[in-house]
Amino acid sequence: MATTQKSHTELNPIQVSLLRLFNRPMSENETRELKKLIVNHYSGLLEEEVTKVVTEKGYTERDFDNMLNSED
């Protein structure tokens, strides 16, 4: 499922809230931990979506091997 990203000029309420929450000095370690938390969250969402698509399409390991080795 392809999505088109639109250019946004306004922040949504959660973005504003996060900016207020993190409007303070942070150590490198805190910054790293926060980034890790966000990456893990989106990684989990992506994994769920991929699992859903693979199940819906009925893809097998052989299908993925064929996709990876095709000359197209």
mmCIF file as gemmi writes it, N, C-alpha and C atoms, coordinates in Angstrom:
data_model
loop_
_atom_site.group_PDB
_atom_site.id
_atom_site.type_symbol
_atom_site.label_atom_id
_atom_site.label_alt_id
_atom_site.label_comp_id
_atom_site.label_asym_id
_atom_site.label_entity_id
_atom_site.label_seq_id
_atom_site.pdbx_PDB_ins_code
_atom_site.Cartn_x
_atom_site.Cartn_y
_atom_site.Cartn_z
_atom_site.occupancy
_atom_site.B_iso_or_equiv
_atom_site.pdbx_formal_charge
_atom_site.auth_seq_id
_atom_site.auth_asym_id
_atom_site.pdbx_PDB_model_num
ATOM 1 N N . MET Axp A 1 ? 0.839 -1.166 0 1 0 ? 1 A 1
ATOM 2 C CA . MET Axp A 1 ? 0 0 0 1 0 ? 1 A 1
ATOM 3 C C . MET Axp A 1 ? 0.888 1.234 0 1 0 ? 1 A 1
ATOM 4 N N . ALA Axp A 2 ? 0.908 1.945 -1.093 1 0 ? 2 A 1
ATOM 5 C CA . ALA Axp A 2 ? 1.735 3.136 -1.211 1 0 ? 2 A 1
ATOM 6 C C . ALA Axp A 2 ? 0.986 4.333 -0.633 1 0 ? 2 A 1
ATOM 7 N N . THR Axp A 3 ? 1.712 5.151 0.076 1 0 ? 3 A 1
ATOM 8 C CA . THR Axp A 3 ? 1.114 6.363 0.614 1 0 ? 3 A 1
ATOM 9 C C . THR Axp A 3 ? 1.873 7.56 0.078 1 0 ? 3 A 1
ATOM 10 N N . THR Axp A 4 ? 1.144 8.625 -0.119 1 0 ? 4 A 1
ATOM 11 C CA . THR Axp A 4 ? 1.756 9.854 -0.578 1 0 ? 4 A 1
ATOM 12 C C . THR Axp A 4 ? 1.921 10.772 0.61 1 0 ? 4 A 1
ATOM 13 N N . GLN Axp A 5 ? 3.129 11.279 0.792 1 0 ? 5 A 1
ATOM 14 C CA . GLN Axp A 5 ? 3.357 12.189 1.896 1 0 ? 5 A 1
ATOM 15 C C . GLN Axp A 5 ? 3.014 13.598 1.456 1 0 ? 5 A 1
ATOM 16 N N . LYS Axp A 6 ? 2.239 14.267 2.273 1 0 ? 6 A 1
ATOM 17 C CA . LYS Axp A 6 ? 1.85 15.633 1.979 1 0 ? 6 A 1
ATOM 18 C C . LYS Axp A 6 ? 2.688 16.575 2.824 1 0 ? 6 A 1
ATOM 19 N N . SER Axp A 7 ? 2.937 17.723 2.279 1 0 ? 7 A 1
ATOM 20 C CA . SER Axp A 7 ? 3.678 18.736 3.007 1 0 ? 7 A 1
ATOM 21 C C . SER Axp A 7 ? 2.747 19.411 4.007 1 0 ? 7 A 1
ATOM 22 N N . HIS Axp A 8 ? 3.158 19.426 5.266 1 0 ? 8 A 1
ATOM 23 C CA . HIS Axp A 8 ? 2.347 20.046 6.313 1 0 ? 8 A 1
ATOM 24 C C . HIS Axp A 8 ? 3.023 21.328 6.767 1 0 ? 8 A 1
ATOM 25 N N . THR Axp A 9 ? 2.231 22.336 6.991 1 0 ? 9 A 1
ATOM 26 C CA . THR Axp A 9 ? 2.791 23.586 7.489 1 0 ? 9 A 1
ATOM 27 C C . THR Axp A 9 ? 2.395 23.854 8.929 1 0 ? 9 A 1
ATOM 28 N N . GLU Axp A 10 ? 1.405 23.113 9.425 1 0 ? 10 A 1
ATOM 29 C CA . GLU Axp A 10 ? 0.968 23.294 10.802 1 0 ? 10 A 1
ATOM 30 C C . GLU Axp A 10 ? 1.291 22.044 11.611 1 0 ? 10 A 1
ATOM 31 N N . LEU Axp A 11 ? 1.579 22.255 12.874 1 0 ? 11 A 1
ATOM 32 C CA . LEU Axp A 11 ? 1.821 21.131 13.771 1 0 ? 11 A 1
ATOM 33 C C . LEU Axp A 11 ? 0.486 20.648 14.315 1 0 ? 11 A 1
ATOM 34 N N . ASN Axp A 12 ? 0.367 19.329 14.459 1 0 ? 12 A 1
ATOM 35 C CA . ASN Axp A 12 ? -0.852 18.798 15.061 1 0 ? 12 A 1
ATOM 36 C C . ASN Axp A 12 ? -0.714 18.894 16.588 1 0 ? 12 A 1
ATOM 37 N N . PRO Axp A 13 ? -1.799 18.685 17.316 1 0 ? 13 A 1
ATOM 38 C CA . PRO Axp A 13 ? -1.751 18.854 18.777 1 0 ? 13 A 1
ATOM 39 C C . PRO Axp A 13 ? -0.705 17.985 19.479 1 0 ? 13 A 1
ATOM 40 N N . ILE Axp A 14 ? -0.496 16.754 19.012 1 0 ? 14 A 1
ATOM 41 C CA . ILE Axp A 14 ? 0.501 15.899 19.675 1 0 ? 14 A 1
ATOM 42 C C . ILE Axp A 14 ? 1.912 16.438 19.441 1 0 ? 14 A 1
ATOM 43 N N . GLN Axp A 15 ? 2.169 16.97 18.248 1 0 ? 15 A 1
ATOM 44 C CA . GLN Axp A 15 ? 3.482 17.542 17.967 1 0 ? 15 A 1
ATOM 45 C C . GLN Axp A 15 ? 3.753 18.748 18.865 1 0 ? 15 A 1
ATOM 46 N N . VAL Axp A 16 ? 2.751 19.591 19.031 1 0 ? 16 A 1
ATOM 47 C CA . VAL Axp A 16 ? 2.902 20.759 19.911 1 0 ? 16 A 1
ATOM 48 C C . VAL Axp A 16 ? 3.165 20.297 21.341 1 0 ? 16 A 1
ATOM 49 N N . SER Axp A 17 ? 2.407 19.301 21.778 1 0 ? 17 A 1
ATOM 50 C CA . SER Axp A 17 ? 2.579 18.771 23.124 1 0 ? 17 A 1
ATOM 51 C C . SER Axp A 17 ? 3.983 18.218 23.327 1 0 ? 17 A 1
ATOM 52 N N . LEU Axp A 18 ? 4.488 17.479 22.334 1 0 ? 18 A 1
ATOM 53 C CA . LEU Axp A 18 ? 5.839 16.923 22.438 1 0 ? 18 A 1
ATOM 54 C C . LEU Axp A 18 ? 6.897 18.019 22.459 1 0 ? 18 A 1
ATOM 55 N N . LEU Axp A 19 ? 6.716 19.04 21.661 1 0 ? 19 A 1
ATOM 56 C CA . LEU Axp A 19 ? 7.665 20.156 21.676 1 0 ? 19 A 1
ATOM 57 C C . LEU Axp A 19 ? 7.712 20.814 23.052 1 0 ? 19 A 1
ATOM 58 N N . ARG Axp A 20 ? 6.558 20.998 23.661 1 0 ? 20 A 1
ATOM 59 C CA . ARG Axp A 20 ? 6.51 21.594 25.004 1 0 ? 20 A 1
ATOM 60 C C . ARG Axp A 20 ? 7.159 20.674 26.035 1 0 ? 20 A 1
ATOM 61 N N . LEU Axp A 21 ? 6.869 19.38 25.907 1 0 ? 21 A 1
ATOM 62 C CA . LEU Axp A 21 ? 7.404 18.403 26.853 1 0 ? 21 A 1
ATOM 63 C C . LEU Axp A 21 ? 8.931 18.353 26.806 1 0 ? 21 A 1
ATOM 64 N N . PHE Axp A 22 ? 9.488 18.446 25.609 1 0 ? 22 A 1
ATOM 65 C CA . PHE Axp A 22 ? 10.934 18.298 25.459 1 0 ? 22 A 1
ATOM 66 C C . PHE Axp A 22 ? 11.656 19.625 25.265 1 0 ? 22 A 1
ATOM 67 N N . ASN Axp A 23 ? 11.009 20.696 25.609 1 0 ? 23 A 1
ATOM 68 C CA . ASN Axp A 23 ? 11.633 22.008 25.527 1 0 ? 23 A 1
ATOM 69 C C . ASN Axp A 23 ? 12.472 22.25 26.775 1 0 ? 23 A 1
ATOM 70 N N . ARG Axp A 24 ? 13.527 21.459 26.894 1 0 ? 24 A 1
ATOM 71 C CA . ARG Axp A 24 ? 14.437 21.546 28.037 1 0 ? 24 A 1
ATOM 72 C C . ARG Axp A 24 ? 15.762 20.94 27.62 1 0 ? 24 A 1
ATOM 73 N N . PRO Axp A 25 ? 16.815 21.251 28.32 1 0 ? 25 A 1
ATOM 74 C CA . PRO Axp A 25 ? 18.103 20.625 27.982 1 0 ? 25 A 1
ATOM 75 C C . PRO Axp A 25 ? 18.048 19.116 28.215 1 0 ? 25 A 1
ATOM 76 N N . MET Axp A 26 ? 18.654 18.372 27.298 1 0 ? 26 A 1
ATOM 77 C CA . MET Axp A 26 ? 18.741 16.919 27.432 1 0 ? 26 A 1
ATOM 78 C C . MET Axp A 26 ? 20.168 16.477 27.148 1 0 ? 26 A 1
ATOM 79 N N . SER Axp A 27 ? 20.583 15.475 27.865 1 0 ? 27 A 1
ATOM 80 C CA . SER Axp A 27 ? 21.912 14.921 27.63 1 0 ? 27 A 1
ATOM 81 C C . SER Axp A 27 ? 21.894 14.119 26.33 1 0 ? 27 A 1
ATOM 82 N N . GLU Axp A 28 ? 23.075 13.8 25.837 1 0 ? 28 A 1
ATOM 83 C CA . GLU Axp A 28 ? 23.168 12.964 24.637 1 0 ? 28 A 1
ATOM 84 C C . GLU Axp A 28 ? 22.51 11.618 24.884 1 0 ? 28 A 1
ATOM 85 N N . ASN Axp A 29 ? 22.693 11.081 26.079 1 0 ? 29 A 1
ATOM 86 C CA . ASN Axp A 29 ? 22.103 9.788 26.41 1 0 ? 29 A 1
ATOM 87 C C . ASN Axp A 29 ? 20.577 9.855 26.397 1 0 ? 29 A 1
ATOM 88 N N . GLU Axp A 30 ? 20.005 10.906 26.966 1 0 ? 30 A 1
ATOM 89 C CA . GLU Axp A 30 ? 18.549 11.065 26.943 1 0 ? 30 A 1
ATOM 90 C C . GLU Axp A 30 ? 18.038 11.171 25.511 1 0 ? 30 A 1
ATOM 91 N N . THR Axp A 31 ? 18.735 11.94 24.703 1 0 ? 31 A 1
ATOM 92 C CA . THR Axp A 31 ? 18.347 12.103 23.307 1 0 ? 31 A 1
ATOM 93 C C . THR Axp A 31 ? 18.402 10.775 22.57 1 0 ? 31 A 1
ATOM 94 N N . ARG Axp A 32 ? 19.463 10.035 22.794 1 0 ? 32 A 1
ATOM 95 C CA . ARG Axp A 32 ? 19.628 8.722 22.161 1 0 ? 32 A 1
ATOM 96 C C . ARG Axp A 32 ? 18.517 7.765 22.585 1 0 ? 32 A 1
ATOM 97 N N . GLU Axp A 33 ? 18.201 7.743 23.874 1 0 ? 33 A 1
ATOM 98 C CA . GLU Axp A 33 ? 17.161 6.87 24.392 1 0 ? 33 A 1
ATOM 99 C C . GLU Axp A 33 ? 15.791 7.239 23.821 1 0 ? 33 A 1
ATOM 100 N N . LEU Axp A 34 ? 15.529 8.519 23.701 1 0 ? 34 A 1
ATOM 101 C CA . LEU Axp A 34 ? 14.261 8.974 23.129 1 0 ? 34 A 1
ATOM 102 C C . LEU Axp A 34 ? 14.149 8.577 21.664 1 0 ? 34 A 1
ATOM 103 N N . LYS Axp A 35 ? 15.216 8.77 20.906 1 0 ? 35 A 1
ATOM 104 C CA . LYS Axp A 35 ? 15.22 8.363 19.503 1 0 ? 35 A 1
ATOM 105 C C . LYS Axp A 35 ? 15.011 6.858 19.376 1 0 ? 35 A 1
ATOM 106 N N . LYS Axp A 36 ? 15.658 6.1 20.247 1 0 ? 36 A 1
ATOM 107 C CA . LYS Axp A 36 ? 15.53 4.643 20.236 1 0 ? 36 A 1
ATOM 108 C C . LYS Axp A 36 ? 14.077 4.236 20.498 1 0 ? 36 A 1
ATOM 109 N N . LEU Axp A 37 ? 13.438 4.894 21.448 1 0 ? 37 A 1
ATOM 110 C CA . LEU Axp A 37 ? 12.051 4.615 21.777 1 0 ? 37 A 1
ATOM 111 C C . LEU Axp A 37 ? 11.137 4.871 20.572 1 0 ? 37 A 1
ATOM 112 N N . ILE Axp A 38 ? 11.35 5.978 19.889 1 0 ? 38 A 1
ATOM 113 C CA . ILE Axp A 38 ? 10.527 6.32 18.722 1 0 ? 38 A 1
ATOM 114 C C . ILE Axp A 38 ? 10.775 5.341 17.583 1 0 ? 38 A 1
ATOM 115 N N . VAL Axp A 39 ? 12.037 5.009 17.328 1 0 ? 39 A 1
ATOM 116 C CA . VAL Axp A 39 ? 12.364 4.054 16.267 1 0 ? 39 A 1
ATOM 117 C C . VAL Axp A 39 ? 11.747 2.692 16.57 1 0 ? 39 A 1
ATOM 118 N N . ASN Axp A 40 ? 11.838 2.242 17.812 1 0 ? 40 A 1
ATOM 119 C CA . ASN Axp A 40 ? 11.242 0.957 18.19 1 0 ? 40 A 1
ATOM 120 C C . ASN Axp A 40 ? 9.73 0.96 17.991 1 0 ? 40 A 1
ATOM 121 N N . HIS Axp A 41 ? 9.096 2.066 18.318 1 0 ? 41 A 1
ATOM 122 C CA . HIS Axp A 41 ? 7.645 2.184 18.141 1 0 ? 41 A 1
ATOM 123 C C . HIS Axp A 41 ? 7.278 2.027 16.66 1 0 ? 41 A 1
ATOM 124 N N . TYR Axp A 42 ? 7.93 2.795 15.796 1 0 ? 42 A 1
ATOM 125 C CA . TYR Axp A 42 ? 7.592 2.738 14.372 1 0 ? 42 A 1
ATOM 126 C C . TYR Axp A 42 ? 8.043 1.428 13.74 1 0 ? 42 A 1
ATOM 127 N N . SER Axp A 43 ? 9.087 0.836 14.248 1 0 ? 43 A 1
ATOM 128 C CA . SER Axp A 43 ? 9.524 -0.471 13.771 1 0 ? 43 A 1
ATOM 129 C C . SER Axp A 43 ? 8.457 -1.521 14.058 1 0 ? 43 A 1
ATOM 130 N N . GLY Axp A 44 ? 7.872 -1.453 15.247 1 0 ? 44 A 1
ATOM 131 C CA . GLY Axp A 44 ? 6.802 -2.372 15.607 1 0 ? 44 A 1
ATOM 132 C C . GLY Axp A 44 ? 5.585 -2.203 14.714 1 0 ? 44 A 1
ATOM 133 N N . LEU Axp A 45 ? 5.214 -0.955 14.429 1 0 ? 45 A 1
ATOM 134 C CA . LEU Axp A 45 ? 4.086 -0.699 13.535 1 0 ? 45 A 1
ATOM 135 C C . LEU Axp A 45 ? 4.357 -1.246 12.136 1 0 ? 45 A 1
ATOM 136 N N . LEU Axp A 46 ? 5.574 -1.04 11.65 1 0 ? 46 A 1
ATOM 137 C CA . LEU Axp A 46 ? 5.941 -1.537 10.332 1 0 ? 46 A 1
ATOM 138 C C . LEU Axp A 46 ? 5.902 -3.058 10.293 1 0 ? 46 A 1
ATOM 139 N N . GLU Axp A 47 ? 6.407 -3.684 11.328 1 0 ? 47 A 1
ATOM 140 C CA . GLU Axp A 47 ? 6.405 -5.151 11.382 1 0 ? 47 A 1
ATOM 141 C C . GLU Axp A 47 ? 4.978 -5.698 11.362 1 0 ? 47 A 1
ATOM 142 N N . GLU Axp A 48 ? 4.083 -5.046 12.093 1 0 ? 48 A 1
ATOM 143 C CA . GLU Axp A 48 ? 2.681 -5.461 12.089 1 0 ? 48 A 1
ATOM 144 C C . GLU Axp A 48 ? 2.085 -5.343 10.69 1 0 ? 48 A 1
ATOM 145 N N . GLU Axp A 49 ? 2.362 -4.245 10.009 1 0 ? 49 A 1
ATOM 146 C CA . GLU Axp A 49 ? 1.82 -4.026 8.664 1 0 ? 49 A 1
ATOM 147 C C . GLU Axp A 49 ? 2.373 -5.043 7.673 1 0 ? 49 A 1
ATOM 148 N N . VAL Axp A 50 ? 3.665 -5.309 7.747 1 0 ? 50 A 1
ATOM 149 C CA . VAL Axp A 50 ? 4.277 -6.287 6.849 1 0 ? 50 A 1
ATOM 150 C C . VAL Axp A 50 ? 3.689 -7.676 7.1 1 0 ? 50 A 1
ATOM 151 N N . THR Axp A 51 ? 3.548 -8.047 8.351 1 0 ? 51 A 1
ATOM 152 C CA . THR Axp A 51 ? 2.967 -9.35 8.688 1 0 ? 51 A 1
ATOM 153 C C . THR Axp A 51 ? 1.549 -9.454 8.139 1 0 ? 51 A 1
ATOM 154 N N . LYS Axp A 52 ? 0.781 -8.389 8.267 1 0 ? 52 A 1
ATOM 155 C CA . LYS Axp A 52 ? -0.592 -8.371 7.76 1 0 ? 52 A 1
ATOM 156 C C . LYS Axp A 52 ? -0.61 -8.575 6.243 1 0 ? 52 A 1
ATOM 157 N N . VAL Axp A 53 ? 0.236 -7.86 5.519 1 0 ? 53 A 1
ATOM 158 C CA . VAL Axp A 53 ? 0.271 -7.961 4.063 1 0 ? 53 A 1
ATOM 159 C C . VAL Axp A 53 ? 0.738 -9.346 3.629 1 0 ? 53 A 1
ATOM 160 N N . VAL Axp A 54 ? 1.773 -9.863 4.267 1 0 ? 54 A 1
ATOM 161 C CA . VAL Axp A 54 ? 2.287 -11.19 3.922 1 0 ? 54 A 1
ATOM 162 C C . VAL Axp A 54 ? 1.19 -12.242 4.125 1 0 ? 54 A 1
ATOM 163 N N . THR Axp A 55 ? 0.448 -12.115 5.21 1 0 ? 55 A 1
ATOM 164 C CA . THR Axp A 55 ? -0.643 -13.058 5.48 1 0 ? 55 A 1
ATOM 165 C C . THR Axp A 55 ? -1.755 -12.917 4.441 1 0 ? 55 A 1
ATOM 166 N N . GLU Axp A 56 ? -2.154 -11.682 4.156 1 0 ? 56 A 1
ATOM 167 C CA . GLU Axp A 56 ? -3.226 -11.441 3.183 1 0 ? 56 A 1
ATOM 168 C C . GLU Axp A 56 ? -2.858 -11.949 1.794 1 0 ? 56 A 1
ATOM 169 N N . LYS Axp A 57 ? -1.601 -11.719 1.395 1 0 ? 57 A 1
ATOM 170 C CA . LYS Axp A 57 ? -1.149 -12.112 0.059 1 0 ? 57 A 1
ATOM 171 C C . LYS Axp A 57 ? -0.75 -13.586 0.001 1 0 ? 57 A 1
ATOM 172 N N . GLY Axp A 58 ? -0.524 -14.188 1.154 1 0 ? 58 A 1
ATOM 173 C CA . GLY Axp A 58 ? -0.123 -15.583 1.193 1 0 ? 58 A 1
ATOM 174 C C . GLY Axp A 58 ? 1.306 -15.817 0.719 1 0 ? 58 A 1
ATOM 175 N N . TYR Axp A 59 ? 2.158 -14.811 0.893 1 0 ? 59 A 1
ATOM 176 C CA . TYR Axp A 59 ? 3.553 -14.939 0.466 1 0 ? 59 A 1
ATOM 177 C C . TYR Axp A 59 ? 4.277 -16.012 1.275 1 0 ? 59 A 1
ATOM 178 N N . THR Axp A 60 ? 5.17 -16.721 0.591 1 0 ? 60 A 1
ATOM 179 C CA . THR Axp A 60 ? 6.008 -17.731 1.232 1 0 ? 60 A 1
ATOM 180 C C . THR Axp A 60 ? 7.463 -17.3 1.119 1 0 ? 60 A 1
ATOM 181 N N . GLU Axp A 61 ? 8.318 -18.034 1.792 1 0 ? 61 A 1
ATOM 182 C CA . GLU Axp A 61 ? 9.753 -17.752 1.706 1 0 ? 61 A 1
ATOM 183 C C . GLU Axp A 61 ? 10.227 -17.856 0.256 1 0 ? 61 A 1
ATOM 184 N N . ARG Axp A 62 ? 9.669 -18.815 -0.454 1 0 ? 62 A 1
ATOM 185 C CA . ARG Axp A 62 ? 10.036 -18.992 -1.867 1 0 ? 62 A 1
ATOM 186 C C . ARG Axp A 62 ? 9.649 -17.757 -2.689 1 0 ? 62 A 1
ATOM 187 N N . ASP Axp A 63 ? 8.486 -17.187 -2.402 1 0 ? 63 A 1
ATOM 188 C CA . ASP Axp A 63 ? 8.06 -15.965 -3.091 1 0 ? 63 A 1
ATOM 189 C C . ASP Axp A 63 ? 9.065 -14.84 -2.864 1 0 ? 63 A 1
ATOM 190 N N . PHE Axp A 64 ? 9.513 -14.683 -1.634 1 0 ? 64 A 1
ATOM 191 C CA . PHE Axp A 64 ? 10.48 -13.623 -1.336 1 0 ? 64 A 1
ATOM 192 C C . PHE Axp A 64 ? 11.818 -13.902 -2.036 1 0 ? 64 A 1
ATOM 193 N N . ASP Axp A 65 ? 12.244 -15.155 -2.062 1 0 ? 65 A 1
ATOM 194 C CA . ASP Axp A 65 ? 13.478 -15.502 -2.782 1 0 ? 65 A 1
ATOM 195 C C . ASP Axp A 65 ? 13.343 -15.143 -4.257 1 0 ? 65 A 1
ATOM 196 N N . ASN Axp A 66 ? 12.195 -15.46 -4.853 1 0 ? 66 A 1
ATOM 197 C CA . ASN Axp A 66 ? 11.96 -15.118 -6.254 1 0 ? 66 A 1
ATOM 198 C C . ASN Axp A 66 ? 11.986 -13.612 -6.488 1 0 ? 66 A 1
ATOM 199 N N . MET Axp A 67 ? 11.389 -12.86 -5.576 1 0 ? 67 A 1
ATOM 200 C CA . MET Axp A 67 ? 11.386 -11.387 -5.69 1 0 ? 67 A 1
ATOM 201 C C . MET Axp A 67 ? 12.811 -10.829 -5.609 1 0 ? 67 A 1
ATOM 202 N N . LEU Axp A 68 ? 13.585 -11.376 -4.685 1 0 ? 68 A 1
ATOM 203 C CA . LEU Axp A 68 ? 14.945 -10.887 -4.496 1 0 ? 68 A 1
ATOM 204 C C . LEU Axp A 68 ? 15.865 -11.255 -5.648 1 0 ? 68 A 1
ATOM 205 N N . ASN Axp A 69 ? 15.593 -12.355 -6.313 1 0 ? 69 A 1
ATOM 206 C CA . ASN Axp A 69 ? 16.484 -12.849 -7.364 1 0 ? 69 A 1
ATOM 207 C C . ASN Axp A 69 ? 15.984 -12.567 -8.773 1 0 ? 69 A 1
ATOM 208 N N . SER Axp A 70 ? 14.863 -11.862 -8.898 1 0 ? 70 A 1
ATOM 209 C CA . SER Axp A 70 ? 14.36 -11.571 -10.243 1 0 ? 70 A 1
ATOM 210 C C . SER Axp A 70 ? 15.203 -10.48 -10.881 1 0 ? 70 A 1
ATOM 211 N N . GLU Axp A 71 ? 15.245 -10.483 -12.198 1 0 ? 71 A 1
ATOM 212 C CA . GLU Axp A 71 ? 16.068 -9.525 -12.944 1 0 ? 71 A 1
ATOM 213 C C . GLU Axp A 71 ? 15.299 -8.247 -13.281 1 0 ? 71 A 1
ATOM 214 N N . ASP Axp A 72 ? 14.041 -8.156 -12.927 1 0 ? 72 A 1
ATOM 215 C CA . ASP Axp A 72 ? 13.223 -6.974 -13.268 1 0 ? 72 A 1
ATOM 216 C C . ASP Axp A 72 ? 13.722 -5.748 -12.559 1 0 ? 72 A 1
